[in-house]
Amino acid sequence: MNARHRIVALACALPLALALAACSSSADSEPTPSAERIVSGSTPTASATPAPTPTAIGGAATASVVDQRVVTTNLEAPWDIEVVADGSLLVTERDTAIIKRVRAGFATSLNGPGADSLRSMVNAGGEGGLLGIAVLPGEPSYLYAYVTRESDNAVVRMELHDDLLGLPTVIVEGIPAASNHNGGRIAFGPDGYLYVATGDAGRTESAPDTSSRAGKILRVVADGGENDGAAAPDNPSGNRVWTSGHRNVQGLAWVADGRMYASEFGQDTWDELNLIAAGANYGWPSSEGMEGAGAGAAPGATVDGLTYPVTTWATDDASPSGIAATHEAVYVASLRGERLWRVPLTADGTGEPHVILDGLGRLRDVAVAPDGSLYVLTNNTDGRGTPGEGDDQIIRITVE
């Protein structure tokens, strides 16, 4: 953070005894193979050695899980995992509106006025609630969250010191909300901007409309400063919108070569994994999957102004939620499909998806650990699954 932003943050903060309550600002303007259920096992520590940086993008056509162990148990309708620089994990619970930190297998709730404010702010109903979170890279004292409120979805910023949350500042609001199709995933891209996945909230006609925030991926400034929530300066539509024509984006991830992927719920026929490009329209509600692309159209092609997915699944097989990318594959957690899919990467595209993990029930999210292993988040207590012993859980797997 630069000095000016630090001065702003300090000027907005109360003494630590008052939990670093932040000033409020709406930032409303837009300037420039199968696995059995495991409920016990050794828990990894937070001191995993970072994996070496890969020199090439691409992986084997198939892989399998060679190690699987439980990290923590008894989470309630968890939604998002954020891997923190100190090796701990932050996990959101959608319905309780609680953020928990997981260290050495133990999950403890964050506290302070920000935690209290989240619980009073969040309107948890249907698919809404406390959804995605993201920690500001290089400045872990700032935590961003996507929340469903009484009348809209919003992104808020909070100061985080140890397990103490300061009061939230709203940085983006007016994202349409409904009982379903709320989007909710947020993530920092390699360019330093915050990407925000929204759903169409049942307003299908709004998805291709770049003046609406429904059915979009937004790209905004988020650096802990006074411009948080403003449109990134080179966005293609001159506002917060990065891409349009989405039904309900649920996962965001980047490959080291800059490729950005997003997972998306289909309606009745096809779920999608899309390669994201600035300004592209991904077809909803005009198309689902490759429908309308024409005979012979390649996955990922742009035809008549609509960009098509690189991978599709029947909705019974996926309902893709959170995703994670390594140098060798994109991993896709699926809810209705109750599987972890692996989509191998090639130097210039993707290979055929295959299942590397099942038997855990509904899977909400997947994240890459510092050593290259994966954290998988189950979601069997969300009202649609069948909870088993210890649910919901974080499972750590190693793939080879």
C-alpha positions as CSV (number, residue, x, y, z in Angstrom):
1,M,0.0,0.0,0.0
2,N,1.3,3.4,-0.8
3,A,1.7,6.1,1.9
4,R,-1.4,8.0,0.8
5,H,-3.6,4.9,1.2
6,R,-2.0,4.2,4.6
7,I,-2.8,7.7,5.8
8,V,-6.4,7.3,4.6
9,A,-6.7,3.9,6.4
10,L,-5.3,5.3,9.6
11,A,-7.4,8.4,9.5
12,C,-10.5,6.1,9.1
13,A,-9.5,3.8,11.9
14,L,-10.6,4.0,15.6
15,P,-8.3,2.8,18.3
16,L,-7.6,-0.9,18.4
17,A,-9.8,-1.2,21.5
18,L,-12.7,-0.1,19.2
19,A,-11.6,-2.7,16.7
20,L,-10.3,-0.5,13.9
21,A,-13.8,0.5,12.7
22,A,-13.5,1.8,9.1
23,C,-15.1,4.9,7.6
24,S,-18.0,4.2,5.3
25,S,-18.2,5.0,1.6
26,S,-20.3,3.6,-1.2
27,A,-17.7,4.2,-3.9
28,D,-20.7,4.5,-6.2
29,S,-19.1,6.5,-8.9
30,E,-17.3,4.8,-11.8
31,P,-14.3,6.9,-12.8
32,T,-11.6,6.4,-15.2
33,P,-11.0,-41.7,-9.7
34,S,-13.4,-42.3,-6.6
35,A,-12.5,-41.6,-3.0
36,E,-14.2,-42.9,0.1
37,R,-15.5,-40.4,2.7
38,I,-12.7,-39.8,5.2
39,V,-13.5,-38.3,8.6
40,S,-10.2,-38.7,10.3
41,G,-6.5,-38.5,9.5
42,S,-3.5,-36.4,10.0
43,T,-3.9,-32.6,9.6
44,P,-1.4,-30.7,7.6
45,T,0.3,-27.8,9.3
46,A,0.3,-24.2,8.0
47,S,4.0,-24.3,7.1
48,A,3.9,-26.0,3.8
49,T,6.8,-25.3,1.5
50,P,5.7,-23.2,-1.5
51,A,5.8,-25.2,-4.8
52,P,8.4,-24.1,-7.3
53,T,7.2,-21.8,-10.1
54,P,6.4,-23.9,-13.2
55,T,8.4,-23.2,-16.4
56,A,5.7,-24.4,-18.8
57,I,1.9,-24.6,-18.9
58,G,0.4,-28.0,-19.6
59,G,-0.2,-31.4,-17.8
60,A,-0.9,-35.0,-18.4
61,A,-4.2,-36.0,-20.0
62,T,-5.2,-37.8,-16.8
63,A,-4.2,-37.8,-13.2
64,S,-5.3,-39.3,-9.9
65,V,-5.5,-38.5,-6.2
66,V,-2.5,-40.0,-4.4
67,D,-3.2,-38.6,-0.9
68,Q,-6.3,-37.5,0.8
69,R,-6.8,-36.2,4.4
70,V,-9.2,-34.2,6.5
71,V,-8.2,-30.6,7.4
72,T,-11.2,-29.6,9.5
73,T,-14.8,-30.6,10.1
74,N,-18.2,-29.4,11.2
75,L,-18.5,-26.3,9.0
76,E,-22.1,-25.0,8.3
77,A,-23.0,-24.4,4.7
78,P,-19.4,-23.2,3.8
79,W,-19.0,-21.3,0.6
80,D,-15.5,-20.0,-0.1
81,I,-11.9,-20.9,0.9
82,E,-9.2,-18.2,0.9
83,V,-5.6,-19.4,1.4
84,V,-3.7,-16.8,3.5
85,A,0.0,-16.0,3.2
86,D,0.6,-17.3,6.7
87,G,-0.7,-20.7,5.7
88,S,-4.0,-20.5,7.5
89,L,-7.3,-20.7,5.7
90,L,-10.3,-18.3,5.8
91,V,-13.7,-19.9,5.1
92,T,-17.1,-18.3,4.8
93,E,-20.3,-19.8,6.0
94,R,-23.2,-18.7,3.8
95,D,-26.1,-18.8,6.2
96,T,-24.4,-18.0,9.6
97,A,-22.6,-15.0,7.9
98,I,-19.5,-16.1,9.9
99,I,-15.9,-16.1,8.6
100,K,-13.7,-18.8,10.2
101,R,-9.9,-19.1,10.3
102,V,-8.5,-22.6,10.1
103,R,-5.2,-23.3,11.7
104,A,-3.7,-26.7,12.4
105,G,-7.1,-28.3,11.9
106,F,-9.0,-26.0,14.2
107,A,-11.6,-23.5,12.9
108,T,-12.3,-20.4,15.0
109,S,-14.7,-17.6,14.2
110,L,-13.4,-14.1,13.4
111,N,-14.7,-11.6,15.9
112,G,-14.9,-7.8,16.4
113,P,-17.4,-5.2,15.2
114,G,-17.0,-6.3,11.6
115,A,-18.1,-9.8,12.4
116,D,-21.1,-8.5,14.3
117,S,-21.9,-6.1,11.4
118,L,-21.7,-8.9,8.8
119,R,-24.2,-11.0,10.7
120,S,-26.7,-8.1,10.9
121,M,-26.1,-7.0,7.3
122,V,-26.3,-10.4,5.5
123,N,-29.7,-11.6,4.3
124,A,-29.2,-15.4,4.0
125,G,-32.0,-17.0,2.0
126,G,-32.0,-19.3,-1.0
127,E,-28.5,-19.1,-2.6
128,G,-27.7,-15.7,-1.0
129,G,-25.8,-14.9,2.2
130,L,-22.1,-14.4,2.9
131,L,-20.4,-15.7,-0.2
132,G,-16.9,-15.0,-1.6
133,I,-13.9,-13.4,0.1
134,A,-10.5,-12.3,-1.0
135,V,-7.5,-10.9,0.8
136,L,-5.6,-8.0,-0.7
137,P,-2.3,-9.4,-2.2
138,G,0.7,-8.1,-0.3
139,E,-1.5,-6.4,2.3
140,P,-3.3,-9.1,4.3
141,S,-4.9,-6.5,6.7
142,Y,-7.6,-5.9,4.1
143,L,-10.3,-8.5,3.5
144,Y,-13.0,-8.1,0.8
145,A,-16.4,-10.0,0.9
146,Y,-19.4,-10.5,-1.3
147,V,-22.6,-10.3,0.6
148,T,-26.4,-10.6,-0.1
149,R,-28.3,-7.8,1.7
150,E,-32.0,-7.1,2.0
151,S,-32.2,-5.4,-1.4
152,D,-29.0,-6.2,-3.3
153,N,-25.7,-7.9,-3.5
154,A,-22.6,-5.8,-2.5
155,V,-18.9,-6.0,-2.1
156,V,-17.5,-4.8,1.2
157,R,-14.0,-4.1,2.5
158,M,-12.9,-4.8,6.1
159,E,-9.6,-4.4,8.0
160,L,-8.4,-7.7,9.4
161,H,-5.9,-7.8,12.3
162,D,-5.2,-11.3,13.6
163,D,-8.8,-12.6,14.1
164,L,-10.3,-9.1,14.6
165,L,-12.5,-7.6,11.8
166,G,-13.1,-3.9,11.5
167,L,-16.4,-2.5,10.4
168,P,-17.3,-3.0,6.7
169,T,-17.1,-0.3,4.0
170,V,-19.3,-0.9,1.0
171,I,-17.3,-0.5,-2.2
172,V,-19.7,-1.9,-4.8
173,E,-23.5,-2.1,-4.4
174,G,-26.6,-2.3,-6.5
175,I,-25.8,-5.8,-7.8
176,P,-29.2,-7.4,-8.3
177,A,-30.1,-10.1,-5.8
178,A,-32.7,-12.9,-5.8
179,S,-33.3,-16.2,-4.1
180,N,-30.9,-17.7,-6.7
181,H,-28.4,-16.7,-9.3
182,N,-26.5,-14.3,-7.1
183,G,-23.0,-15.1,-8.4
184,G,-20.7,-14.3,-5.5
185,R,-17.1,-15.4,-6.3
186,I,-14.5,-12.6,-6.0
187,A,-10.8,-12.9,-6.7
188,F,-7.8,-10.7,-7.3
189,G,-6.3,-11.1,-10.8
190,P,-2.6,-11.0,-11.7
191,D,-3.2,-7.4,-12.8
192,G,-4.0,-6.4,-9.2
193,Y,-7.7,-5.6,-9.8
194,L,-10.6,-7.3,-8.0
195,Y,-12.9,-9.4,-10.2
196,V,-16.5,-9.9,-9.1
197,A,-18.8,-12.6,-10.4
198,T,-22.5,-11.8,-10.5
199,G,-25.6,-13.7,-11.4
200,D,-28.5,-12.6,-13.5
201,A,-30.8,-12.8,-10.4
202,G,-33.5,-14.1,-12.7
203,R,-33.3,-11.0,-14.9
204,T,-32.2,-12.8,-18.1
205,E,-32.6,-9.7,-20.3
206,S,-30.0,-7.9,-18.2
207,A,-27.2,-10.3,-18.8
208,P,-26.0,-8.9,-22.1
209,D,-26.7,-5.3,-21.1
210,T,-23.4,-3.7,-20.2
211,S,-25.1,-0.9,-18.3
212,S,-26.4,-3.5,-15.8
213,R,-24.4,-5.4,-13.1
214,A,-26.5,-8.5,-13.4
215,G,-25.0,-11.5,-15.2
216,K,-21.5,-10.1,-15.4
217,I,-17.9,-10.3,-14.4
218,L,-16.9,-6.9,-12.9
219,R,-13.4,-5.6,-12.6
220,V,-12.7,-2.9,-10.0
221,V,-10.0,-1.1,-8.2
222,A,-9.3,-2.6,-4.7
223,D,-6.1,-1.5,-3.0
224,G,-7.4,-0.4,0.4
225,G,-7.6,3.2,-0.7
226,E,-10.3,5.8,-1.4
227,N,-10.9,4.6,-4.9
228,D,-11.9,1.1,-3.9
229,G,-14.8,-0.1,-6.0
230,A,-14.2,2.2,-8.9
231,A,-14.1,0.8,-12.4
232,A,-10.6,-0.3,-13.5
233,P,-9.4,2.4,-15.9
234,D,-9.1,0.2,-19.0
235,N,-12.4,-1.7,-18.7
236,P,-13.9,-2.2,-22.2
237,S,-17.3,-0.6,-21.5
238,G,-16.0,2.4,-19.5
239,N,-17.7,1.2,-16.4
240,R,-17.2,-1.8,-14.0
241,V,-18.2,-4.4,-16.5
242,W,-15.4,-6.7,-17.8
243,T,-17.6,-9.4,-19.5
244,S,-21.3,-9.9,-20.1
245,G,-23.9,-12.5,-21.1
246,H,-23.5,-14.7,-18.0
247,R,-26.2,-16.7,-16.2
248,N,-24.5,-17.4,-12.9
249,V,-20.7,-17.3,-12.7
250,Q,-19.4,-19.3,-9.7
251,G,-15.7,-19.7,-10.1
252,L,-12.7,-17.5,-11.2
253,A,-9.1,-18.6,-11.7
254,W,-6.0,-17.6,-13.6
255,V,-3.2,-19.7,-15.2
256,A,0.4,-18.4,-14.8
257,D,0.4,-17.4,-18.5
258,G,-2.4,-15.0,-17.9
259,R,-5.4,-17.1,-19.1
260,M,-8.5,-16.5,-17.0
261,Y,-11.2,-19.1,-16.6
262,A,-14.7,-18.9,-15.1
263,S,-17.2,-21.6,-14.3
264,E,-20.9,-21.0,-14.9
265,F,-24.2,-22.8,-14.1
266,G,-26.3,-23.7,-17.1
267,Q,-30.1,-23.9,-17.0
268,D,-31.4,-27.2,-18.2
269,T,-28.8,-28.6,-20.5
270,W,-25.2,-27.4,-20.3
271,D,-22.8,-26.2,-17.6
272,E,-19.8,-24.3,-18.8
273,L,-16.1,-23.5,-18.3
274,N,-15.3,-20.3,-20.2
275,L,-12.0,-18.7,-21.2
276,I,-12.5,-15.1,-20.3
277,A,-11.6,-12.2,-22.6
278,A,-12.2,-8.5,-22.0
279,G,-15.5,-7.3,-23.5
280,A,-16.7,-10.7,-24.6
281,N,-20.4,-11.6,-24.5
282,Y,-20.8,-15.3,-23.3
283,G,-24.2,-15.7,-24.8
284,W,-26.8,-15.9,-22.0
285,P,-29.8,-16.0,-22.5
286,S,-29.3,-16.5,-26.3
287,S,-27.3,-19.6,-25.9
288,E,-26.4,-22.4,-23.5
289,G,-23.3,-24.5,-24.0
290,M,-22.4,-24.7,-27.7
291,E,-26.0,-24.2,-28.8
292,G,-26.1,-21.7,-31.7
293,A,-22.4,-21.8,-32.5
294,G,-23.1,-23.8,-35.7
295,A,-21.7,-27.0,-37.0
296,G,-18.0,-27.3,-36.8
297,A,-17.5,-24.4,-34.4
298,A,-14.5,-25.0,-32.1
299,P,-14.9,-24.8,-28.3
300,G,-14.1,-21.3,-27.2
301,A,-15.0,-19.8,-30.6
302,T,-16.7,-16.4,-31.0
303,V,-19.5,-16.6,-33.5
304,D,-21.8,-13.6,-34.4
305,G,-20.6,-11.7,-31.4
306,L,-21.1,-14.5,-28.8
307,T,-18.2,-16.4,-27.2
308,Y,-18.7,-20.1,-26.5
309,P,-17.3,-22.3,-23.7
310,V,-14.1,-24.3,-23.9
311,T,-15.7,-27.2,-21.9
312,T,-19.3,-28.2,-21.2
313,W,-21.0,-30.7,-18.9
314,A,-24.5,-32.0,-18.7
315,T,-26.1,-30.3,-15.7
316,D,-26.5,-33.6,-13.8
317,D,-22.7,-34.1,-14.0
318,A,-21.6,-30.8,-12.7
319,S,-23.3,-27.6,-11.5
320,P,-19.8,-26.2,-11.3
321,S,-18.9,-24.0,-8.4
322,G,-15.5,-22.8,-7.3
323,I,-12.4,-23.5,-9.5
324,A,-8.7,-23.5,-9.1
325,A,-5.9,-23.4,-11.6
326,T,-2.4,-24.7,-11.5
327,H,0.2,-24.9,-14.3
328,E,-1.2,-28.3,-15.4
329,A,-5.0,-28.2,-15.0
330,V,-8.1,-26.3,-14.0
331,Y,-9.9,-28.0,-11.1
332,V,-13.7,-27.6,-10.9
333,A,-15.8,-28.4,-7.8
334,S,-19.3,-29.5,-8.7
335,L,-22.4,-29.5,-6.6
336,R,-25.1,-31.5,-8.2
337,G,-22.5,-33.7,-9.9
338,E,-20.7,-34.3,-6.5
339,R,-17.3,-34.6,-8.2
340,L,-14.1,-32.8,-8.6
341,W,-13.3,-32.4,-12.2
342,R,-9.9,-32.0,-13.7
343,V,-9.6,-30.1,-17.0
344,P,-6.0,-30.6,-18.3
345,L,-4.3,-27.6,-19.7
346,T,-2.2,-27.6,-22.9
347,A,0.1,-24.9,-24.1
348,D,-2.7,-23.2,-26.0
349,G,-6.0,-24.6,-24.6
350,T,-7.6,-27.4,-22.6
351,G,-8.0,-31.2,-22.9
352,E,-10.8,-33.5,-22.0
353,P,-12.2,-33.2,-18.5
354,H,-12.2,-36.2,-16.2
355,V,-13.2,-37.0,-12.6
356,I,-10.5,-37.3,-10.0
357,L,-12.5,-37.2,-6.8
358,D,-16.0,-38.3,-5.7
359,G,-17.7,-39.9,-2.7
360,L,-17.7,-36.7,-0.6
361,G,-21.0,-35.3,-1.7
362,R,-21.6,-31.8,-2.9
363,L,-18.4,-29.8,-3.5
364,R,-18.5,-26.0,-3.3
365,D,-14.9,-24.8,-3.7
366,V,-11.3,-25.8,-4.4
367,A,-8.2,-23.9,-3.8
368,V,-4.4,-24.4,-4.4
369,A,-2.2,-24.8,-1.3
370,P,1.3,-23.3,-1.2
371,D,2.9,-26.7,-1.9
372,G,0.7,-27.3,-4.9
373,S,-1.8,-29.7,-3.2
374,L,-5.5,-28.8,-3.3
375,Y,-8.0,-27.9,-0.6
376,V,-11.5,-29.2,-1.4
377,L,-14.6,-27.8,0.4
378,T,-17.7,-29.9,0.8
379,N,-21.2,-28.4,0.9
380,N,-23.6,-31.1,2.2
381,T,-25.2,-28.9,4.9
382,D,-26.6,-26.3,2.5
383,G,-30.1,-27.7,2.5
384,R,-29.7,-29.6,-0.8
385,G,-27.1,-32.2,0.2
386,T,-27.1,-35.2,2.5
387,P,-24.7,-34.5,5.4
388,G,-22.4,-37.3,6.5
389,E,-20.3,-37.6,9.7
390,G,-18.2,-34.5,10.2
391,D,-19.8,-32.5,7.4
392,D,-19.0,-30.0,6.2
393,Q,-15.3,-30.5,5.8
394,I,-12.2,-29.3,4.1
395,I,-10.2,-32.1,2.5
396,R,-6.6,-31.8,1.4
397,I,-5.6,-33.9,-1.7
398,T,-2.4,-34.4,-3.6
399,V,-2.8,-35.1,-7.4
400,E,-0.3,-36.8,-9.6
